[in-house]
Amino acid sequence: MSFIPVASKPLASMTVCRTFLRPLTSAPSPASPTKSQIMSLYRDLIRSSRVFASHNYRDYVHRRTRDTFRENAKETDPKRIEALYQRGMRDLEVARRQGWLNAQFKADKSVVER
C-alpha cells in the first residue's frame, strides 16, 4: 500500500501522513508471537500515544495500553496470546490513524496544558 499525493508537490502534512499511516509490516504469524514482538508492540503503542495533541487522548491511550498489558502479562495460552497480539496490532493502527487526525485538527491548548 503506497500513499500517492493528490497535488503535484507533496504537502508538509503528506510526510506526516506517510509516517503515521504506514502499513504495518509484520504479517500474522502462524505461531504465538515472541516476547520481543510483544514488547515491540507495547513500545509502539506507547509511542503512538505521544502524537496526540490533546493531553486527554494522550493519557487515555498510554493508560489503556499500560493497564491492558499488565492485566494480560500472566497469560500462558498460546491461542489467547495470539488473539491479544492481533488485537494490539489493530489497536496500534487505530491509535496511529487517530493520532494523525488529532494532530491535523488540533484545538487550542487547554488550561491544564499551558
N, CA, C and O atoms as a GROMACS GRO file, in nm:
protein
  456
    1MET      N    1   0.085  -0.117   0.000
    1MET     CA    2   0.000   0.000   0.000
    1MET      C    3   0.089   0.123   0.000
    1MET      O    4   0.170   0.140   0.091
    2SER      N    5   0.076   0.206  -0.098
    2SER     CA    6   0.155   0.328  -0.102
    2SER      C    7   0.061   0.447  -0.099
    2SER      O    8  -0.056   0.439  -0.138
    3PHE      N    9   0.113   0.557  -0.052
    3PHE     CA   10   0.036   0.679  -0.040
    3PHE      C   11   0.073   0.769  -0.155
    3PHE      O   12   0.190   0.806  -0.170
    4ILE      N   13  -0.023   0.806  -0.238
    4ILE     CA   14   0.002   0.888  -0.356
    4ILE      C   15  -0.056   1.027  -0.330
    4ILE      O   16  -0.177   1.041  -0.312
    5PRO      N   17   0.030   1.131  -0.329
    5PRO     CA   18  -0.021   1.266  -0.306
    5PRO      C   19  -0.107   1.312  -0.423
    5PRO      O   20  -0.080   1.279  -0.539
    6VAL      N   21  -0.210   1.388  -0.392
    6VAL     CA   22  -0.302   1.438  -0.494
    6VAL      C   23  -0.238   1.555  -0.568
    6VAL      O   24  -0.249   1.564  -0.690
    7ALA      N   25  -0.173   1.643  -0.496
    7ALA     CA   26  -0.111   1.760  -0.556
    7ALA      C   27   0.019   1.720  -0.626
    7ALA      O   28   0.075   1.614  -0.599
    8SER      N   29   0.066   1.807  -0.716
    8SER     CA   30   0.190   1.776  -0.786
    8SER      C   31   0.310   1.784  -0.692
    8SER      O   32   0.406   1.709  -0.708
    9LYS      N   33   0.303   1.874  -0.593
    9LYS     CA   34   0.408   1.882  -0.492
    9LYS      C   35   0.352   1.825  -0.362
    9LYS      O   36   0.242   1.860  -0.322
   10PRO      N   37   0.427   1.737  -0.296
   10PRO     CA   38   0.377   1.683  -0.170
   10PRO      C   39   0.367   1.792  -0.065
   10PRO      O   40   0.457   1.876  -0.051
   11LEU      N   41   0.260   1.792   0.007
   11LEU     CA   42   0.240   1.888   0.114
   11LEU      C   43   0.317   1.844   0.237
   11LEU      O   44   0.356   1.728   0.248
   12ALA      N   45   0.338   1.937   0.330
   12ALA     CA   46   0.408   1.903   0.454
   12ALA      C   47   0.331   1.797   0.531
   12ALA      O   48   0.391   1.710   0.594
   13SER      N   49   0.199   1.805   0.527
   13SER     CA   50   0.119   1.707   0.600
   13SER      C   51   0.126   1.569   0.537
   13SER      O   52   0.097   1.470   0.603
   14MET      N   53   0.163   1.561   0.409
   14MET     CA   54   0.173   1.432   0.343
   14MET      C   55   0.285   1.350   0.405
   14MET      O   56   0.273   1.228   0.418
   15THR      N   57   0.395   1.417   0.443
   15THR     CA   58   0.505   1.346   0.508
   15THR      C   59   0.460   1.288   0.640
   15THR      O   60   0.490   1.174   0.673
   16VAL      N   61   0.387   1.368   0.717
   16VAL     CA   62   0.334   1.320   0.844
   16VAL      C   63   0.241   1.203   0.821
   16VAL      O   64   0.244   1.105   0.895
   17CYS      N   65   0.159   1.214   0.718
   17CYS     CA   66   0.063   1.108   0.687
   17CYS      C   67   0.136   0.978   0.655
   17CYS      O   68   0.096   0.871   0.703
   18ARG      N   69   0.242   0.985   0.577
   18ARG     CA   70   0.316   0.864   0.544
   18ARG      C   71   0.378   0.803   0.668
   18ARG      O   72   0.387   0.680   0.679
   19THR      N   73   0.421   0.886   0.762
   19THR     CA   74   0.485   0.836   0.883
   19THR      C   75   0.387   0.762   0.971
   19THR      O   76   0.416   0.652   1.017
   20PHE      N   77   0.272   0.821   0.996
   20PHE     CA   78   0.180   0.764   1.093
   20PHE      C   79   0.079   0.667   1.034
   20PHE      O   80   0.020   0.588   1.107
   21LEU      N   81   0.059   0.671   0.904
   21LEU     CA   82  -0.037   0.581   0.842
   21LEU      C   83   0.029   0.472   0.760
   21LEU      O   84  -0.036   0.406   0.679
   22ARG      N   85   0.159   0.454   0.780
   22ARG     CA   86   0.226   0.350   0.704
   22ARG      C   87   0.170   0.214   0.743
   22ARG      O   88   0.136   0.192   0.859
   23PRO      N   89   0.160   0.123   0.648
   23PRO     CA   90   0.106  -0.009   0.681
   23PRO      C   91   0.201  -0.083   0.773
   23PRO      O   92   0.323  -0.068   0.764
   24LEU      N   93   0.146  -0.162   0.860
   24LEU     CA   94   0.227  -0.242   0.950
   24LEU      C   95   0.290  -0.356   0.871
   24LEU      O   96   0.222  -0.422   0.793
   25THR      N   97   0.419  -0.377   0.891
   25THR     CA   98   0.491  -0.473   0.809
   25THR      C   99   0.483  -0.615   0.862
   25THR      O  100   0.507  -0.709   0.786
   26SER      N  101   0.450  -0.632   0.987
   26SER     CA  102   0.450  -0.769   1.040
   26SER      C  103   0.324  -0.842   0.996
   26SER      O  104   0.212  -0.798   1.023
   27ALA      N  105   0.344  -0.952   0.931
   27ALA     CA  106   0.233  -1.035   0.885
   27ALA      C  107   0.189  -1.125   1.000
   27ALA      O  108   0.268  -1.155   1.089
   28PRO      N  109   0.065  -1.169   0.998
   28PRO     CA  110   0.021  -1.258   1.104
   28PRO      C  111   0.105  -1.386   1.104
   28PRO      O  112   0.122  -1.451   1.001
   29SER      N  113   0.156  -1.419   1.219
   29SER     CA  114   0.240  -1.537   1.229
   29SER      C  115   0.157  -1.659   1.265
   29SER      O  116   0.059  -1.648   1.339
   30PRO      N  117   0.195  -1.776   1.214
   30PRO     CA  118   0.119  -1.896   1.247
   30PRO      C  119   0.138  -1.938   1.392
   30PRO      O  120   0.050  -2.001   1.450
   31ALA      N  121   0.252  -1.904   1.450
   31ALA     CA  122   0.279  -1.940   1.588
   31ALA      C  123   0.249  -1.822   1.680
   31ALA      O  124   0.223  -1.710   1.634
   32SER      N  125   0.254  -1.849   1.806
   32SER     CA  126   0.233  -1.744   1.905
   32SER      C  127   0.345  -1.640   1.893
   32SER      O  128   0.460  -1.678   1.868
   33PRO      N  129   0.316  -1.512   1.911
   33PRO     CA  130   0.420  -1.410   1.898
   33PRO      C  131   0.527  -1.425   2.006
   33PRO      O  132   0.499  -1.471   2.117
   34THR      N  133   0.648  -1.387   1.972
   34THR     CA  134   0.758  -1.396   2.068
   34THR      C  135   0.749  -1.283   2.168
   34THR      O  136   0.675  -1.186   2.150
   35LYS      N  137   0.827  -1.296   2.275
   35LYS     CA  138   0.829  -1.192   2.378
   35LYS      C  139   0.879  -1.060   2.320
   35LYS      O  140   0.829  -0.953   2.356
   36SER      N  141   0.978  -1.067   2.231
   36SER     CA  142   1.030  -0.943   2.171
   36SER      C  143   0.926  -0.876   2.081
   36SER      O  144   0.920  -0.753   2.076
   37GLN      N  145   0.844  -0.955   2.011
   37GLN     CA  146   0.737  -0.896   1.929
   37GLN      C  147   0.633  -0.828   2.018
   37GLN      O  148   0.583  -0.720   1.984
   38ILE      N  149   0.601  -0.890   2.130
   38ILE     CA  150   0.503  -0.832   2.222
   38ILE      C  151   0.557  -0.703   2.282
   38ILE      O  152   0.484  -0.604   2.294
   39MET      N  153   0.684  -0.704   2.322
   39MET     CA  154   0.744  -0.583   2.379
   39MET      C  155   0.754  -0.472   2.274
   39MET      O  156   0.737  -0.355   2.306
   40SER      N  157   0.781  -0.510   2.151
   40SER     CA  158   0.785  -0.411   2.043
   40SER      C  159   0.648  -0.349   2.021
   40SER      O  160   0.636  -0.228   2.001
   41LEU      N  161   0.544  -0.432   2.026
   41LEU     CA  162   0.407  -0.381   2.013
   41LEU      C  163   0.376  -0.285   2.128
   41LEU      O  164   0.316  -0.179   2.105
   42TYR      N  165   0.416  -0.320   2.249
   42TYR     CA  166   0.394  -0.233   2.366
   42TYR      C  167   0.463  -0.098   2.345
   42TYR      O  168   0.402   0.007   2.366
   43ARG      N  169   0.590  -0.101   2.305
   43ARG     CA  170   0.663   0.024   2.283
   43ARG      C  171   0.599   0.108   2.173
   43ARG      O  172   0.589   0.230   2.185
   44ASP      N  173   0.556   0.044   2.065
   44ASP     CA  174   0.491   0.116   1.955
   44ASP      C  175   0.360   0.181   2.000
   44ASP      O  176   0.329   0.293   1.960
   45LEU      N  177   0.283   0.110   2.082
   45LEU     CA  178   0.157   0.166   2.133
   45LEU      C  179   0.184   0.286   2.224
   45LEU      O  180   0.115   0.387   2.217
   46ILE      N  181   0.286   0.274   2.310
   46ILE     CA  182   0.322   0.386   2.399
   46ILE      C  183   0.369   0.505   2.314
   46ILE      O  184   0.331   0.619   2.342
   47ARG      N  185   0.451   0.479   2.213
   47ARG     CA  186   0.497   0.588   2.125
   47ARG      C  187   0.382   0.653   2.050
   47ARG      O  188   0.380   0.774   2.031
   48SER      N  189   0.285   0.572   2.009
   48SER     CA  190   0.172   0.627   1.934
   48SER      C  191   0.089   0.721   2.021
   48SER      O  192   0.021   0.809   1.968
   49SER      N  193   0.093   0.703   2.152
   49SER     CA  194   0.017   0.793   2.239
   49SER      C  195   0.078   0.933   2.242
   49SER      O  196   0.008   1.030   2.273
   50ARG      N  197   0.205   0.944   2.209
   50ARG     CA  198   0.274   1.074   2.216
   50ARG      C  199   0.234   1.170   2.105
   50ARG      O  200   0.259   1.290   2.117
   51VAL      N  201   0.174   1.121   1.998
   51VAL     CA  202   0.143   1.209   1.885
   51VAL      C  203   0.011   1.285   1.903
   51VAL      O  204  -0.018   1.376   1.826
   52PHE      N  205  -0.067   1.248   2.004
   52PHE     CA  206  -0.195   1.317   2.025
   52PHE      C  207  -0.169   1.458   2.078
   52PHE      O  208  -0.091   1.477   2.171
   53ALA      N  209  -0.236   1.555   2.018
   53ALA     CA  210  -0.221   1.693   2.061
   53ALA      C  211  -0.292   1.715   2.195
   53ALA      O  212  -0.245   1.793   2.278
   54SER      N  213  -0.403   1.648   2.215
   54SER     CA  214  -0.480   1.663   2.338
   54SER      C  215  -0.424   1.573   2.447
   54SER      O  216  -0.404   1.454   2.426
   55HIS      N  217  -0.399   1.631   2.564
   55HIS     CA  218  -0.343   1.551   2.673
   55HIS      C  219  -0.442   1.445   2.721
   55HIS      O  220  -0.399   1.341   2.772
   56ASN      N  221  -0.573   1.467   2.705
   56ASN     CA  222  -0.671   1.367   2.746
   56ASN      C  223  -0.657   1.240   2.662
   56ASN      O  224  -0.656   1.129   2.717
   57TYR      N  225  -0.647   1.254   2.532
   57TYR     CA  226  -0.630   1.138   2.444
   57TYR      C  227  -0.495   1.071   2.469
   57TYR      O  228  -0.485   0.948   2.475
   58ARG      N  229  -0.391   1.154   2.484
   58ARG     CA  230  -0.257   1.102   2.510
   58ARG      C  231  -0.255   1.015   2.635
   58ARG      O  232  -0.204   0.903   2.633
   59ASP      N  233  -0.312   1.068   2.743
   59ASP     CA  234  -0.315   0.994   2.869
   59ASP      C  235  -0.401   0.869   2.859
   59ASP      O  236  -0.367   0.765   2.916
   60TYR      N  237  -0.513   0.878   2.788
   60TYR     CA  238  -0.602   0.763   2.774
   60TYR      C  239  -0.532   0.648   2.702
   60TYR      O  240  -0.536   0.534   2.748
   61VAL      N  241  -0.469   0.677   2.589
   61VAL     CA  242  -0.402   0.571   2.512
   61VAL      C  243  -0.288   0.512   2.594
   61VAL      O  244  -0.271   0.390   2.595
   62HIS      N  245  -0.211   0.595   2.661
   62HIS     CA  246  -0.100   0.546   2.743
   62HIS      C  247  -0.151   0.460   2.858
   62HIS      O  248  -0.100   0.350   2.881
   63ARG      N  249  -0.252   0.508   2.928
   63ARG     CA  250  -0.307   0.435   3.042
   63ARG      C  251  -0.372   0.303   2.999
   63ARG      O  252  -0.352   0.200   3.063
   64ARG      N  253  -0.447   0.307   2.890
   64ARG     CA  254  -0.514   0.186   2.842
   64ARG      C  255  -0.412   0.081   2.798
   64ARG      O  256  -0.429  -0.038   2.827
   65THR      N  257  -0.307   0.124   2.730
   65THR     CA  258  -0.201   0.032   2.688
   65THR      C  259  -0.135  -0.031   2.809
   65THR      O  260  -0.121  -0.153   2.817
   66ARG      N  261  -0.094   0.052   2.904
   66ARG     CA  262  -0.026   0.003   3.024
   66ARG      C  263  -0.113  -0.095   3.101
   66ARG      O  264  -0.068  -0.203   3.138
   67ASP      N  265  -0.238  -0.058   3.124
   67ASP     CA  266  -0.328  -0.143   3.202
   67ASP      C  267  -0.360  -0.274   3.132
   67ASP      O  268  -0.365  -0.379   3.196
   68THR      N  269  -0.381  -0.270   3.002
   68THR     CA  270  -0.412  -0.391   2.927
   68THR      C  271  -0.294  -0.488   2.927
   68THR      O  272  -0.313  -0.608   2.945
   69PHE      N  273  -0.174  -0.436   2.907
   69PHE     CA  274  -0.057  -0.524   2.908
   69PHE      C  275  -0.032  -0.581   3.047
   69PHE      O  276   0.005  -0.698   3.059
   70ARG      N  277  -0.051  -0.503   3.151
   70ARG     CA  278  -0.034  -0.555   3.287
   70ARG      C  279  -0.138  -0.661   3.320
   70ARG      O  280  -0.107  -0.762   3.384
   71GLU      N  281  -0.259  -0.638   3.276
   71GLU     CA  282  -0.369  -0.732   3.301
   71GLU      C  283  -0.344  -0.867   3.235
   71GLU      O  284  -0.380  -0.971   3.291
   72ASN      N  285  -0.283  -0.867   3.118
   72ASN     CA  286  -0.262  -0.991   3.043
   72ASN      C  287  -0.119  -1.043   3.048
   72ASN      O  288  -0.083  -1.130   2.970
   73ALA      N  289  -0.037  -0.991   3.139
   73ALA     CA  290   0.104  -1.030   3.146
   73ALA      C  291   0.123  -1.176   3.183
   73ALA      O  292   0.220  -1.238   3.140
   74LYS      N  293   0.034  -1.233   3.260
   74LYS     CA  294   0.048  -1.371   3.307
   74LYS      C  295  -0.019  -1.473   3.215
   74LYS      O  296  -0.025  -1.592   3.248
   75GLU      N  297  -0.069  -1.429   3.102
   75GLU     CA  298  -0.139  -1.519   3.009
   75GLU      C  299  -0.042  -1.624   2.955
   75GLU      O  300   0.069  -1.591   2.914
   76THR      N  301  -0.085  -1.751   2.954
   76THR     CA  302   0.001  -1.860   2.906
   76THR      C  303  -0.057  -1.934   2.787
   76THR      O  304   0.016  -2.006   2.718
   77ASP      N  305  -0.186  -1.919   2.760
   77ASP     CA  306  -0.249  -1.989   2.649
   77ASP      C  307  -0.203  -1.928   2.516
   77ASP      O  308  -0.228  -1.810   2.491
   78PRO      N  309  -0.136  -2.007   2.430
   78PRO     CA  310  -0.084  -1.952   2.303
   78PRO      C  311  -0.192  -1.893   2.212
   78PRO      O  312  -0.168  -1.792   2.147
   79LYS      N  313  -0.308  -1.955   2.208
   79LYS     CA  314  -0.416  -1.902   2.123
   79LYS      C  315  -0.466  -1.768   2.175
   79LYS      O  316  -0.493  -1.676   2.098
   80ARG      N  317  -0.478  -1.757   2.306
   80ARG     CA  318  -0.521  -1.631   2.368
   80ARG      C  319  -0.415  -1.522   2.346
   80ARG      O  320  -0.448  -1.407   2.318
   81ILE      N  321  -0.288  -1.560   2.359
   81ILE     CA  322  -0.179  -1.463   2.337
   81ILE      C  323  -0.182  -1.413   2.193
   81ILE      O  324  -0.166  -1.294   2.168
   82GLU      N  325  -0.203  -1.504   2.098
   82GLU     CA  326  -0.211  -1.466   1.956
   82GLU      C  327  -0.329  -1.371   1.933
   82GLU      O  328  -0.316  -1.272   1.861
   83ALA      N  329  -0.444  -1.402   1.994
   83ALA     CA  330  -0.562  -1.316   1.979
   83ALA      C  331  -0.536  -1.178   2.039
   83ALA      O  332  -0.574  -1.076   1.980
   84LEU      N  333  -0.472  -1.173   2.155
   84LEU     CA  334  -0.440  -1.045   2.218
   84LEU      C  335  -0.340  -0.966   2.134
   84LEU      O  336  -0.350  -0.844   2.122
   85TYR      N  337  -0.244  -1.036   2.076
   85TYR     CA  338  -0.144  -0.971   1.991
   85TYR      C  339  -0.210  -0.910   1.867
   85TYR      O  340  -0.181  -0.796   1.831
   86GLN      N  341  -0.297  -0.985   1.803
   86GLN     CA  342  -0.367  -0.934   1.684
   86GLN      C  343  -0.455  -0.814   1.720
   86GLN      O  344  -0.463  -0.718   1.644
   87ARG      N  345  -0.519  -0.821   1.836
   87ARG     CA  346  -0.600  -0.707   1.881
   87ARG      C  347  -0.510  -0.585   1.906
   87ARG      O  348  -0.547  -0.472   1.872
   88GLY      N  349  -0.394  -0.608   1.964
   88GLY     CA  350  -0.299  -0.499   1.986
   88GLY      C  351  -0.252  -0.437   1.856
   88GLY      O  352  -0.235  -0.315   1.849
   89MET      N  353  -0.230  -0.519   1.754
   89MET     CA  354  -0.189  -0.466   1.623
   89MET      C  355  -0.300  -0.380   1.563
   89MET      O  356  -0.272  -0.275   1.504
   90ARG      N  357  -0.424  -0.424   1.576
   90ARG     CA  358  -0.537  -0.342   1.527
   90ARG      C  359  -0.546  -0.212   1.607
   90ARG      O  360  -0.571  -0.105   1.550
   91ASP      N  361  -0.527  -0.221   1.739
   91ASP     CA  362  -0.531  -0.100   1.822
   91ASP      C  363  -0.419  -0.003   1.784
   91ASP      O  364  -0.438   0.118   1.789
   92LEU      N  365  -0.304  -0.057   1.747
   92LEU     CA  366  -0.192   0.028   1.705
   92LEU      C  367  -0.227   0.103   1.577
   92LEU      O  368  -0.199   0.222   1.566
   93GLU      N  369  -0.288   0.036   1.482
   93GLU     CA  370  -0.331   0.102   1.359
   93GLU      C  371  -0.430   0.214   1.390
   93GLU      O  372  -0.420   0.324   1.334
   94VAL      N  373  -0.525   0.186   1.478
   94VAL     CA  374  -0.626   0.286   1.515
   94VAL      C  375  -0.559   0.403   1.585
   94VAL      O  376  -0.589   0.519   1.555
   95ALA      N  377  -0.469   0.375   1.679
   95ALA     CA  378  -0.402   0.483   1.753
   95ALA      C  379  -0.319   0.570   1.660
   95ALA      O  380  -0.318   0.693   1.674
   96ARG      N  381  -0.250   0.510   1.564
   96ARG     CA  382  -0.172   0.589   1.469
   96ARG      C  383  -0.262   0.677   1.383
   96ARG      O  384  -0.234   0.795   1.363
   97ARG      N  385  -0.370   0.619   1.334
   97ARG     CA  386  -0.462   0.695   1.249
   97ARG      C  387  -0.527   0.808   1.328
   97ARG      O  388  -0.532   0.922   1.280
   98GLN      N  389  -0.576   0.779   1.446
   98GLN     CA  390  -0.642   0.880   1.528
   98GLN      C  391  -0.543   0.986   1.576
   98GLN      O  392  -0.578   1.104   1.586
   99GLY      N  393  -0.422   0.945   1.606
   99GLY     CA  394  -0.319   1.041   1.646
   99GLY      C  395  -0.288   1.139   1.535
   99GLY      O  396  -0.272   1.259   1.559
  100TRP      N  397  -0.280   1.088   1.414
  100TRP     CA  398  -0.255   1.175   1.299
  100TRP      C  399  -0.371   1.272   1.280
  100TRP      O  400  -0.350   1.392   1.260
  101LEU      N  401  -0.494   1.221   1.287
  101LEU     CA  402  -0.611   1.307   1.271
  101LEU      C  403  -0.617   1.412   1.382
  101LEU      O  404  -0.648   1.528   1.356
  102ASN      N  405  -0.588   1.370   1.504
  102ASN     CA  406  -0.589   1.462   1.617
  102ASN      C  407  -0.484   1.571   1.601
  102ASN      O  408  -0.508   1.687   1.636
  103ALA      N  409  -0.368   1.535   1.548
  103ALA     CA  410  -0.263   1.634   1.526
  103ALA      C  411  -0.299   1.730   1.412
  103ALA      O  412  -0.262   1.847   1.418
  104GLN      N  413  -0.370   1.682   1.311
  104GLN     CA  414  -0.407   1.767   1.198
  104GLN      C  415  -0.516   1.868   1.235
  104GLN      O  416  -0.515   1.981   1.186
  105PHE      N  417  -0.608   1.828   1.320
  105PHE     CA  418  -0.722   1.912   1.355
  105PHE      C  419  -0.722   1.947   1.502
  105PHE      O  420  -0.826   1.939   1.569
  106LYS      N  421  -0.607   1.986   1.554
  106LYS     CA  422  -0.597   2.014   1.697
  106LYS      C  423  -0.662   2.147   1.732
  106LYS      O  424  -0.663   2.242   1.654
  107ALA      N  425  -0.716   2.150   1.852
  107ALA     CA  426  -0.778   2.270   1.906
  107ALA      C  427  -0.675   2.346   1.989
  107ALA      O  428  -0.562   2.301   2.008
  108ASP      N  429  -0.716   2.462   2.038
  108ASP     CA  430  -0.628   2.538   2.125
  108ASP      C  431  -0.598   2.458   2.250
  108ASP      O  432  -0.677   2.374   2.293
  109LYS      N  433  -0.481   2.485   2.310
  109LYS     CA  434  -0.443   2.414   2.432
  109LYS      C  435  -0.536   2.453   2.546
  109LYS      O  436  -0.579   2.568   2.559
  110SER      N  437  -0.566   2.354   2.629
  110SER     CA  438  -0.650   2.381   2.745
  110SER      C  439  -0.566   2.444   2.856
  110SER      O  440  -0.443   2.454   2.844
  111VAL      N  441  -0.631   2.486   2.960
  111VAL     CA  442  -0.562   2.550   3.072
  111VAL      C  443  -0.463   2.453   3.135
  111VAL      O  444  -0.355   2.494   3.179
  112VAL      N  445  -0.497   2.326   3.140
  112VAL     CA  446  -0.410   2.225   3.200
  112VAL      C  447  -0.281   2.209   3.121
  112VAL      O  448  -0.176   2.184   3.180
  113GLU      N  449  -0.287   2.222   2.990
  113GLU     CA  450  -0.170   2.202   2.904
  113GLU      C  451  -0.079   2.323   2.896
  113GLU      O  452   0.035   2.310   2.852
  114ARG      N  453  -0.124   2.438   2.937
  114ARG     CA  454  -0.042   2.560   2.925
  114ARG      C  455   0.063   2.568   3.029
  114ARG      O  456   0.140   2.664   3.033
   0.00000   0.00000   0.00000
